[in-house]
Amino acid sequence: MRRAGAVRAAVAVAACGVLLTSCGSSDDGAKDGTKDAAKKDDTGAGQAKGAEAPATEDLKRIPDVGDRLQGKIPANAQQLVAVYGQGEDSAKSTVVLYTKSDGTWDKTRSWPAHNGKKGWTTDHRENDKRSPVGVFTLTDAGGVLADPGAKFPYTQSASMQAPHYWPKTHWHDFDYVIAIDYNRAKGTPPNDPNRPQGQAKGGSIWLHMDHGSGTSGCVSLSKPGMEYLLKNLDPKRHPVVVMGDKANLKG
């Protein structure tokens, strides 16, 4: 399950440039990260722990997701991470983990989160600062820190370290990462630079740790939230993410 050091080294140099134009951005903190981090909003004390959210009813469908995206959820998926964006141009969202058993979905945990600093898009492009709307598989993980007990193949690599010329609030963004399978090759480290649909379609869209404001396209949540997902998302249960703003999720 653990990839050899040679694999990590092979992608380190090429991936460095990709990272600079994907999840993080050197101007995020200067423009809004530091300011937003100081505010007591949904990224403060409430984000320190994932809120327990036991289901009160059997769910045959994922709530607030319309037929178009509902139909793209693979039949064999038994775990689903839903990212509910507040609005098309909003950077705030909520992450909810659903688990399927006996044909019904249970709402397991939820966390406050952030998405692209400019919101959401159904046609993601490199550097547009928006998160892509859609249904994507989850297959690979990694980070700067050691494996916390992930069930995904996990690649620990210093090459994922956020540059220290970024604001300090961003330095730990990539301590833990789960790759969202948007324009990437499955079965590779999260920072593998290969983009099957071409560079213009962007890439390196991840679940990663939150710095208190919007990202360059990724979805970010608290460290406890990331640890919980890494320890509980299981490739054998075919996990996927469904993500978007309220209007596009229902559309």
C-alpha positions, 0 to 999 in steps of 0.5 A: 500500500505504501509507495516506494521512495523512488516513485515519490522522488520521480514526481517531486520536481514536476509536481512543485510547479503544479502545486503553485497553481492548484490548491494554494496561492501565494496571494490568498492570505495576503488578500483574504486569508489572514483577515478571514482567519481572524474572524469568528465564523464557521472556521473557528472553534466549531471546526475543531471537531466534526459534529456527530450527525446521526441520521433521523431517517433512512435516506434513499438519496443524498439530500439536496442533490438533483437527478443529474448528479444523483445519477452519476453516483456509482451504484457500488459507492458505499461512502460519499463525501458531499460538499455543499457550497453556500453559493455559486460565488461563495467560498464557504461550504459544509462537508458531510460524510454519508455511509450506505448500508442496506440500500440507505444512506446514513449521515455520519459526520459533518464539518465546516469547510471552504472551497474555491475563493471565487466559488464554483464552476461547471467548467473549471479552468486552470487558475480560475479560483473556482472549485469544479462541480461534479461527482468524482471518485476518491482513490489516493491520499498523502501529505507532508505528515506521516500516514495517520492510518489511512485506508487509501494508498498514502504517499508521504512526501516533503514535495507537497510542502506549501512554500514558506513564502506563502502566508504562515496560515497556509503552511500546513495546508497539505499536511494531509491530502486526499486527491479528488479524481478530477483531471488526474490519473488514479493510482498515483500520488496526489501531486502527480502532475499528469493531467489527462484532459490537458493543462487548461482544465486545471488539476490538483483538486484535493481535500486538504487542511483549512487555512481559514479562507477560500482556496484556489479550487480545492476543498479544505476542512479541519485537521481532525476532519481530515484525519477522520476521513483518512482513517474511515474512507475505505477503497473497498467501499468505493468512496466518491465526492459530490461537490458544488453550490446549492443551485448546481447540486440540485440542477 
